Amino acid sequence: MSTYKIGVIGDKDSILGFKTLGVAIFPVVDAQAALSILKQVAKEDYAVLFITEELAQQLEEPIAELNKRFLPVVVPIPNNKGTLGIGMSKIKESVEKAIGADILFRKEG
């Protein structure tokens, strides 16, 4: 029986705090380095990989390919400068796909 891990990829300032939670951190300086790490950890026992939105935006295709697999799930998160809205957009998209309606941001009126 495998024990799955959680990892986070991003700039050092944005991801360092995850280390205190026992999450594997992968500090990178650019999208090319992030892609290399993404490919490497996708072959290991990771259930969830968080990646900063800025990097996720640059790696849309490889992340989309990974998300076709059962594991790991790749989740965009804001960096220390704030959000680009990508993470929440992906969650909304997944919920709509799963249940066929926007139950998260449905506007009334």
N, C-alpha and C positions, 0 to 999 in steps of 0.2 A: 504494500500500500504506500503510495507516494504522499509526501507532505508537500503541498504547493506553497510557493513563495509569492511575495508581492514586491514589486520593484518600482522605482520612479526614475525617469530620465529627464534631465533638464539642466539649466545653468545652476552652478553651485549655490548661489545665494537663494534660489527658489526652492531647492530640494533638500538642503542640509538638515532642516528640522525633522524630516521624515526618518532620519537615522535614529533619533531618540525613540521612535516607535517600533524599531526593529525591522524597518523596511530597508531592503537593499537599495542603495542610491548609486546612480550612474551619472556623475557630473560630466557634461559635455560643453564644448564651446561653439559648436555649429551643427547644422543639419546632417552633414556627412558623417560626423562622429556619432550622432544620434542614430543614424541609419545602421551603422556598423554594430552598435550596442543592441539595437532593436532586433537585428537578425540573429545575433549571438544568443540573447536571452530567450528569444522565441523558441529555441531548440531545447531550452532547459525547463525545469519544473515550475514555471511561473504561471499563476492563475490570473493575476492582474498586473498590468503595467500601466502606471500613470505616466503621462508625458506632458510637458508644458505645452500650452496651446500654440505658442509661437513656433515651436518645433513641429507640432502636429500639423500645423497649416502648411509647412514646407514638405511634409512627408505623407500627404493625403493618400497617394496610391499605395505605398507599402503598408500603411495602417489599414486601409480598406481590405487589402489582401489578407492580412492577419486576422481581421475581424470576421472573415468568412469561416475561419476555423473555430472550433469550440473553445480552445484555450491557446494563448492567453487573450484575455479581453484587454484592449488598449483604450484607456480613458484619458481624454485631454483634460488638463487642469490649468487654472490660471497660474501665471508666474508671480514673482514678488512685486511686479509693477501693476498688476491688475488683470482683469479678464478681457478677452477678445470676444467672448460669447460663444465660442466654438464648442466647449464642453456641454453647456446647457442645450445648445442647438442639437448636438448628437443625441443627448438623452431624449429630447422631445421627439426627434426623428425615430428613435428606437421604440418609444412608447406608441407612437402613431402606427408604426409598422406592426407592432405586436397586437394592438387592440382595435386598430382602424379608426381611431379618433384622437383628437387633441384634448386630453383631459387635464393636462398640466397648465396650459396657458390660454385656455378657452376664454374668450372675452364675451361678457354678457352685455346685452343692450341693443 
